[in-house]
């Protein structure tokens, strides 16, 4: 899916690429150190501590939440496979889908650089994960606040 031009402006205004790159670089560790065997219930409690109500989709193996306003629906999906955080945003305004995809795909559509990928942040423990999620949620809140007033 192509990113709507209004979304491109929002992503630029919240410094999406720079923040995603910073998050990635800050959390690049050897994959051997990654925390693959996390407890799903502990992660769900961690989301709650950070102020979010997520569910787990067992079939697709990701965490997700949906937020709705009168005109908007936003979905935030998070995959933690292999001890790496992959983030997916989907947004609709008045039933029109404005964006949908992983942060990596959104970044490529924003800057047009398919060969300049940003690595997924790696977590070694729950503290790393909480730090990664905290920044991801700050980005999400900035994104959501801009979409709502669009």
Rosetta constraint file for C-alpha pairs under 8 A:
AtomPair CA 1 CA 99 HARMONIC 7.27 0.50
AtomPair CA 1 CA 100 HARMONIC 6.68 0.50
AtomPair CA 1 CA 101 HARMONIC 7.72 0.50
AtomPair CA 2 CA 99 HARMONIC 7.35 0.50
AtomPair CA 2 CA 109 HARMONIC 7.12 0.50
AtomPair CA 3 CA 7 HARMONIC 6.47 0.50
AtomPair CA 3 CA 8 HARMONIC 6.71 0.50
AtomPair CA 3 CA 98 HARMONIC 6.40 0.50
AtomPair CA 3 CA 99 HARMONIC 5.28 0.50
AtomPair CA 3 CA 100 HARMONIC 7.64 0.50
AtomPair CA 3 CA 106 HARMONIC 7.21 0.50
AtomPair CA 3 CA 109 HARMONIC 6.66 0.50
AtomPair CA 3 CA 110 HARMONIC 7.64 0.50
AtomPair CA 4 CA 8 HARMONIC 6.49 0.50
AtomPair CA 4 CA 98 HARMONIC 5.33 0.50
AtomPair CA 4 CA 99 HARMONIC 6.58 0.50
AtomPair CA 5 CA 9 HARMONIC 6.53 0.50
AtomPair CA 6 CA 10 HARMONIC 6.44 0.50
AtomPair CA 6 CA 150 HARMONIC 7.94 0.50
AtomPair CA 7 CA 11 HARMONIC 6.04 0.50
AtomPair CA 7 CA 98 HARMONIC 6.82 0.50
AtomPair CA 7 CA 99 HARMONIC 7.17 0.50
AtomPair CA 7 CA 147 HARMONIC 7.82 0.50
AtomPair CA 8 CA 12 HARMONIC 6.18 0.50
AtomPair CA 8 CA 110 HARMONIC 6.23 0.50
AtomPair CA 9 CA 13 HARMONIC 6.10 0.50
AtomPair CA 10 CA 14 HARMONIC 6.33 0.50
AtomPair CA 10 CA 143 HARMONIC 6.92 0.50
AtomPair CA 10 CA 146 HARMONIC 6.46 0.50
AtomPair CA 10 CA 147 HARMONIC 7.65 0.50
AtomPair CA 11 CA 15 HARMONIC 6.21 0.50
AtomPair CA 11 CA 16 HARMONIC 5.20 0.50
AtomPair CA 11 CA 17 HARMONIC 7.84 0.50
AtomPair CA 11 CA 110 HARMONIC 7.98 0.50
AtomPair CA 11 CA 143 HARMONIC 7.12 0.50
AtomPair CA 12 CA 16 HARMONIC 6.14 0.50
AtomPair CA 12 CA 17 HARMONIC 7.74 0.50
AtomPair CA 14 CA 139 HARMONIC 7.49 0.50
AtomPair CA 14 CA 142 HARMONIC 6.52 0.50
AtomPair CA 14 CA 143 HARMONIC 7.00 0.50
AtomPair CA 15 CA 19 HARMONIC 6.06 0.50
AtomPair CA 16 CA 20 HARMONIC 6.01 0.50
AtomPair CA 16 CA 107 HARMONIC 7.89 0.50
AtomPair CA 16 CA 139 HARMONIC 7.38 0.50
AtomPair CA 17 CA 21 HARMONIC 6.03 0.50
AtomPair CA 17 CA 107 HARMONIC 6.23 0.50
AtomPair CA 18 CA 22 HARMONIC 6.12 0.50
AtomPair CA 19 CA 23 HARMONIC 6.11 0.50
AtomPair CA 19 CA 139 HARMONIC 7.88 0.50
AtomPair CA 20 CA 24 HARMONIC 6.13 0.50
AtomPair CA 20 CA 118 HARMONIC 7.69 0.50
AtomPair CA 21 CA 25 HARMONIC 6.05 0.50
AtomPair CA 21 CA 118 HARMONIC 6.25 0.50
AtomPair CA 22 CA 26 HARMONIC 6.01 0.50
AtomPair CA 23 CA 27 HARMONIC 6.34 0.50
AtomPair CA 23 CA 121 HARMONIC 6.66 0.50
AtomPair CA 23 CA 132 HARMONIC 6.99 0.50
AtomPair CA 23 CA 135 HARMONIC 7.42 0.50
AtomPair CA 24 CA 28 HARMONIC 6.25 0.50
AtomPair CA 24 CA 118 HARMONIC 6.85 0.50
AtomPair CA 24 CA 119 HARMONIC 5.97 0.50
AtomPair CA 24 CA 120 HARMONIC 5.87 0.50
AtomPair CA 24 CA 121 HARMONIC 4.54 0.50
AtomPair CA 24 CA 122 HARMONIC 7.80 0.50
AtomPair CA 25 CA 119 HARMONIC 7.92 0.50
AtomPair CA 25 CA 121 HARMONIC 7.38 0.50
AtomPair CA 26 CA 121 HARMONIC 7.73 0.50
AtomPair CA 27 CA 121 HARMONIC 4.95 0.50
AtomPair CA 27 CA 122 HARMONIC 5.38 0.50
AtomPair CA 27 CA 123 HARMONIC 6.79 0.50
AtomPair CA 27 CA 128 HARMONIC 7.85 0.50
AtomPair CA 27 CA 132 HARMONIC 7.82 0.50
AtomPair CA 28 CA 119 HARMONIC 7.92 0.50
AtomPair CA 28 CA 121 HARMONIC 5.93 0.50
AtomPair CA 28 CA 122 HARMONIC 5.68 0.50
AtomPair CA 29 CA 33 HARMONIC 6.78 0.50
AtomPair CA 29 CA 34 HARMONIC 7.48 0.50
AtomPair CA 29 CA 122 HARMONIC 6.23 0.50
AtomPair CA 29 CA 123 HARMONIC 7.82 0.50
AtomPair CA 30 CA 34 HARMONIC 7.11 0.50
AtomPair CA 31 CA 83 HARMONIC 7.80 0.50
AtomPair CA 31 CA 122 HARMONIC 7.36 0.50
AtomPair CA 33 CA 124 HARMONIC 5.71 0.50
AtomPair CA 34 CA 82 HARMONIC 6.94 0.50
AtomPair CA 34 CA 83 HARMONIC 4.79 0.50
AtomPair CA 34 CA 84 HARMONIC 7.31 0.50
AtomPair CA 34 CA 122 HARMONIC 6.20 0.50
AtomPair CA 34 CA 123 HARMONIC 5.55 0.50
AtomPair CA 34 CA 124 HARMONIC 4.52 0.50
AtomPair CA 34 CA 125 HARMONIC 7.68 0.50
AtomPair CA 35 CA 82 HARMONIC 7.23 0.50
AtomPair CA 35 CA 83 HARMONIC 4.70 0.50
AtomPair CA 35 CA 123 HARMONIC 6.01 0.50
AtomPair CA 35 CA 124 HARMONIC 4.62 0.50
AtomPair CA 35 CA 125 HARMONIC 5.73 0.50
AtomPair CA 36 CA 80 HARMONIC 7.92 0.50
AtomPair CA 36 CA 81 HARMONIC 6.79 0.50
AtomPair CA 36 CA 82 HARMONIC 4.91 0.50
AtomPair CA 36 CA 83 HARMONIC 4.47 0.50
AtomPair CA 37 CA 83 HARMONIC 7.87 0.50
AtomPair CA 38 CA 42 HARMONIC 7.71 0.50
AtomPair CA 38 CA 43 HARMONIC 7.54 0.50
AtomPair CA 39 CA 43 HARMONIC 6.41 0.50
AtomPair CA 40 CA 44 HARMONIC 6.25 0.50
AtomPair CA 41 CA 45 HARMONIC 6.24 0.50
AtomPair CA 42 CA 46 HARMONIC 6.14 0.50
AtomPair CA 43 CA 47 HARMONIC 6.31 0.50
AtomPair CA 44 CA 48 HARMONIC 6.42 0.50
AtomPair CA 44 CA 53 HARMONIC 7.87 0.50
AtomPair CA 44 CA 54 HARMONIC 6.54 0.50
AtomPair CA 44 CA 55 HARMONIC 7.39 0.50
AtomPair CA 45 CA 49 HARMONIC 6.17 0.50
AtomPair CA 46 CA 50 HARMONIC 6.33 0.50
AtomPair CA 46 CA 130 HARMONIC 7.04 0.50
AtomPair CA 47 CA 51 HARMONIC 6.38 0.50
AtomPair CA 47 CA 52 HARMONIC 5.23 0.50
AtomPair CA 47 CA 53 HARMONIC 6.51 0.50
AtomPair CA 47 CA 54 HARMONIC 6.68 0.50
AtomPair CA 48 CA 52 HARMONIC 4.97 0.50
AtomPair CA 48 CA 53 HARMONIC 5.78 0.50
AtomPair CA 48 CA 54 HARMONIC 7.73 0.50
AtomPair CA 50 CA 134 HARMONIC 7.09 0.50
AtomPair CA 53 CA 65 HARMONIC 6.55 0.50
AtomPair CA 54 CA 63 HARMONIC 6.17 0.50
AtomPair CA 54 CA 64 HARMONIC 5.26 0.50
AtomPair CA 54 CA 65 HARMONIC 4.81 0.50
AtomPair CA 55 CA 63 HARMONIC 5.56 0.50
AtomPair CA 55 CA 64 HARMONIC 5.46 0.50
AtomPair CA 55 CA 65 HARMONIC 6.39 0.50
AtomPair CA 56 CA 61 HARMONIC 7.16 0.50
AtomPair CA 56 CA 62 HARMONIC 5.87 0.50
AtomPair CA 56 CA 63 HARMONIC 4.40 0.50
AtomPair CA 56 CA 64 HARMONIC 6.31 0.50
AtomPair CA 57 CA 61 HARMONIC 5.51 0.50
AtomPair CA 57 CA 62 HARMONIC 5.42 0.50
AtomPair CA 57 CA 63 HARMONIC 6.08 0.50
AtomPair CA 57 CA 64 HARMONIC 7.31 0.50
AtomPair CA 58 CA 62 HARMONIC 7.01 0.50
AtomPair CA 61 CA 79 HARMONIC 6.88 0.50
AtomPair CA 61 CA 81 HARMONIC 7.96 0.50
AtomPair CA 62 CA 77 HARMONIC 6.53 0.50
AtomPair CA 62 CA 78 HARMONIC 5.55 0.50
AtomPair CA 62 CA 79 HARMONIC 4.57 0.50
AtomPair CA 62 CA 80 HARMONIC 7.07 0.50
AtomPair CA 63 CA 77 HARMONIC 5.58 0.50
AtomPair CA 63 CA 78 HARMONIC 5.05 0.50
AtomPair CA 63 CA 79 HARMONIC 6.34 0.50
AtomPair CA 64 CA 75 HARMONIC 7.02 0.50
AtomPair CA 64 CA 76 HARMONIC 5.58 0.50
AtomPair CA 64 CA 77 HARMONIC 4.22 0.50
AtomPair CA 64 CA 78 HARMONIC 6.18 0.50
AtomPair CA 65 CA 75 HARMONIC 5.69 0.50
AtomPair CA 65 CA 76 HARMONIC 5.48 0.50
AtomPair CA 65 CA 77 HARMONIC 6.59 0.50
AtomPair CA 66 CA 73 HARMONIC 6.97 0.50
AtomPair CA 66 CA 74 HARMONIC 5.66 0.50
AtomPair CA 66 CA 75 HARMONIC 4.50 0.50
AtomPair CA 66 CA 76 HARMONIC 6.62 0.50
AtomPair CA 67 CA 73 HARMONIC 5.76 0.50
AtomPair CA 67 CA 74 HARMONIC 5.19 0.50
AtomPair CA 67 CA 75 HARMONIC 6.46 0.50
AtomPair CA 68 CA 72 HARMONIC 5.60 0.50
AtomPair CA 68 CA 73 HARMONIC 4.42 0.50
AtomPair CA 68 CA 74 HARMONIC 6.37 0.50
AtomPair CA 69 CA 73 HARMONIC 6.44 0.50
AtomPair CA 71 CA 93 HARMONIC 5.48 0.50
AtomPair CA 71 CA 94 HARMONIC 4.97 0.50
AtomPair CA 71 CA 95 HARMONIC 7.80 0.50
AtomPair CA 71 CA 148 HARMONIC 7.87 0.50
AtomPair CA 72 CA 91 HARMONIC 7.19 0.50
AtomPair CA 72 CA 92 HARMONIC 5.51 0.50
AtomPair CA 72 CA 93 HARMONIC 4.50 0.50
AtomPair CA 72 CA 94 HARMONIC 6.25 0.50
AtomPair CA 72 CA 95 HARMONIC 7.65 0.50
AtomPair CA 72 CA 147 HARMONIC 7.86 0.50
AtomPair CA 72 CA 148 HARMONIC 6.71 0.50
AtomPair CA 73 CA 91 HARMONIC 5.73 0.50
AtomPair CA 73 CA 92 HARMONIC 5.19 0.50
AtomPair CA 73 CA 93 HARMONIC 6.67 0.50
AtomPair CA 74 CA 89 HARMONIC 7.36 0.50
AtomPair CA 74 CA 90 HARMONIC 5.74 0.50
AtomPair CA 74 CA 91 HARMONIC 4.51 0.50
AtomPair CA 74 CA 92 HARMONIC 6.53 0.50
AtomPair CA 74 CA 144 HARMONIC 7.61 0.50
AtomPair CA 75 CA 88 HARMONIC 7.95 0.50
AtomPair CA 75 CA 89 HARMONIC 5.85 0.50
AtomPair CA 75 CA 90 HARMONIC 5.05 0.50
AtomPair CA 75 CA 91 HARMONIC 6.40 0.50
AtomPair CA 76 CA 87 HARMONIC 7.28 0.50
AtomPair CA 76 CA 88 HARMONIC 5.79 0.50
AtomPair CA 76 CA 89 HARMONIC 4.99 0.50
AtomPair CA 76 CA 90 HARMONIC 6.66 0.50
AtomPair CA 77 CA 87 HARMONIC 5.96 0.50
AtomPair CA 77 CA 88 HARMONIC 4.96 0.50
AtomPair CA 77 CA 89 HARMONIC 6.55 0.50
AtomPair CA 78 CA 85 HARMONIC 6.82 0.50
AtomPair CA 78 CA 86 HARMONIC 5.71 0.50
AtomPair CA 78 CA 87 HARMONIC 4.80 0.50
AtomPair CA 78 CA 88 HARMONIC 6.28 0.50
AtomPair CA 79 CA 84 HARMONIC 7.71 0.50
AtomPair CA 79 CA 85 HARMONIC 5.89 0.50
AtomPair CA 79 CA 86 HARMONIC 5.06 0.50
AtomPair CA 79 CA 87 HARMONIC 6.57 0.50
AtomPair CA 80 CA 84 HARMONIC 5.25 0.50
AtomPair CA 80 CA 85 HARMONIC 4.87 0.50
AtomPair CA 80 CA 86 HARMONIC 6.44 0.50
AtomPair CA 81 CA 85 HARMONIC 7.30 0.50
AtomPair CA 83 CA 122 HARMONIC 5.79 0.50
AtomPair CA 83 CA 123 HARMONIC 5.65 0.50
AtomPair CA 83 CA 124 HARMONIC 7.08 0.50
AtomPair CA 84 CA 120 HARMONIC 5.87 0.50
AtomPair CA 84 CA 121 HARMONIC 5.53 0.50
AtomPair CA 84 CA 122 HARMONIC 4.36 0.50
AtomPair CA 84 CA 123 HARMONIC 6.14 0.50
AtomPair CA 85 CA 120 HARMONIC 5.80 0.50
AtomPair CA 85 CA 121 HARMONIC 5.51 0.50
AtomPair CA 85 CA 122 HARMONIC 6.41 0.50
AtomPair CA 85 CA 123 HARMONIC 7.64 0.50
AtomPair CA 85 CA 132 HARMONIC 7.87 0.50
AtomPair CA 86 CA 102 HARMONIC 7.02 0.50
AtomPair CA 86 CA 103 HARMONIC 7.42 0.50
AtomPair CA 86 CA 120 HARMONIC 6.10 0.50
AtomPair CA 86 CA 121 HARMONIC 7.73 0.50
AtomPair CA 87 CA 102 HARMONIC 5.58 0.50
AtomPair CA 87 CA 103 HARMONIC 5.73 0.50
AtomPair CA 88 CA 100 HARMONIC 7.28 0.50
AtomPair CA 88 CA 101 HARMONIC 5.33 0.50
AtomPair CA 88 CA 102 HARMONIC 4.11 0.50
AtomPair CA 88 CA 103 HARMONIC 5.89 0.50
AtomPair CA 89 CA 99 HARMONIC 7.09 0.50
AtomPair CA 89 CA 100 HARMONIC 5.61 0.50
AtomPair CA 89 CA 101 HARMONIC 5.77 0.50
AtomPair CA 89 CA 102 HARMONIC 6.43 0.50
AtomPair CA 89 CA 103 HARMONIC 7.25 0.50
AtomPair CA 90 CA 97 HARMONIC 7.63 0.50
AtomPair CA 90 CA 98 HARMONIC 7.62 0.50
AtomPair CA 90 CA 99 HARMONIC 5.35 0.50
AtomPair CA 90 CA 100 HARMONIC 4.12 0.50
AtomPair CA 90 CA 101 HARMONIC 6.51 0.50
AtomPair CA 91 CA 97 HARMONIC 5.87 0.50
AtomPair CA 91 CA 98 HARMONIC 5.60 0.50
AtomPair CA 91 CA 99 HARMONIC 5.36 0.50
AtomPair CA 91 CA 100 HARMONIC 6.53 0.50
AtomPair CA 92 CA 96 HARMONIC 5.13 0.50
AtomPair CA 92 CA 97 HARMONIC 4.20 0.50
AtomPair CA 92 CA 98 HARMONIC 5.46 0.50
AtomPair CA 92 CA 99 HARMONIC 7.32 0.50
AtomPair CA 93 CA 97 HARMONIC 6.56 0.50
AtomPair CA 93 CA 98 HARMONIC 6.97 0.50
AtomPair CA 100 CA 106 HARMONIC 7.85 0.50
AtomPair CA 101 CA 105 HARMONIC 5.99 0.50
AtomPair CA 101 CA 106 HARMONIC 6.19 0.50
AtomPair CA 102 CA 106 HARMONIC 6.17 0.50
AtomPair CA 103 CA 107 HARMONIC 5.93 0.50
AtomPair CA 104 CA 108 HARMONIC 6.31 0.50
AtomPair CA 104 CA 117 HARMONIC 6.84 0.50
AtomPair CA 104 CA 118 HARMONIC 6.60 0.50
AtomPair CA 105 CA 109 HARMONIC 6.24 0.50
AtomPair CA 106 CA 110 HARMONIC 6.08 0.50
AtomPair CA 107 CA 111 HARMONIC 6.23 0.50
AtomPair CA 107 CA 112 HARMONIC 7.88 0.50
AtomPair CA 108 CA 112 HARMONIC 5.03 0.50
AtomPair CA 108 CA 113 HARMONIC 5.34 0.50
AtomPair CA 108 CA 114 HARMONIC 5.40 0.50
AtomPair CA 108 CA 116 HARMONIC 7.95 0.50
AtomPair CA 108 CA 117 HARMONIC 7.65 0.50
AtomPair CA 109 CA 113 HARMONIC 7.71 0.50
AtomPair CA 113 CA 117 HARMONIC 7.70 0.50
AtomPair CA 121 CA 132 HARMONIC 7.41 0.50
AtomPair CA 123 CA 128 HARMONIC 5.08 0.50
AtomPair CA 123 CA 129 HARMONIC 5.37 0.50
AtomPair CA 123 CA 132 HARMONIC 7.84 0.50
AtomPair CA 124 CA 128 HARMONIC 6.16 0.50
AtomPair CA 124 CA 129 HARMONIC 7.56 0.50
AtomPair CA 125 CA 129 HARMONIC 6.35 0.50
AtomPair CA 126 CA 130 HARMONIC 5.98 0.50
AtomPair CA 127 CA 131 HARMONIC 6.28 0.50
AtomPair CA 128 CA 132 HARMONIC 6.22 0.50
AtomPair CA 129 CA 133 HARMONIC 6.04 0.50
AtomPair CA 130 CA 134 HARMONIC 5.93 0.50
AtomPair CA 131 CA 135 HARMONIC 6.49 0.50
AtomPair CA 132 CA 136 HARMONIC 6.21 0.50
AtomPair CA 133 CA 137 HARMONIC 5.95 0.50
AtomPair CA 134 CA 138 HARMONIC 6.33 0.50
AtomPair CA 135 CA 139 HARMONIC 6.32 0.50
AtomPair CA 136 CA 140 HARMONIC 6.14 0.50
AtomPair CA 137 CA 141 HARMONIC 6.03 0.50
AtomPair CA 138 CA 142 HARMONIC 6.31 0.50
AtomPair CA 139 CA 143 HARMONIC 6.14 0.50
AtomPair CA 140 CA 144 HARMONIC 5.92 0.50
AtomPair CA 141 CA 145 HARMONIC 5.98 0.50
AtomPair CA 142 CA 146 HARMONIC 6.41 0.50
AtomPair CA 143 CA 147 HARMONIC 6.27 0.50
AtomPair CA 144 CA 148 HARMONIC 6.15 0.50
AtomPair CA 145 CA 149 HARMONIC 6.76 0.50
AtomPair CA 146 CA 150 HARMONIC 6.26 0.50
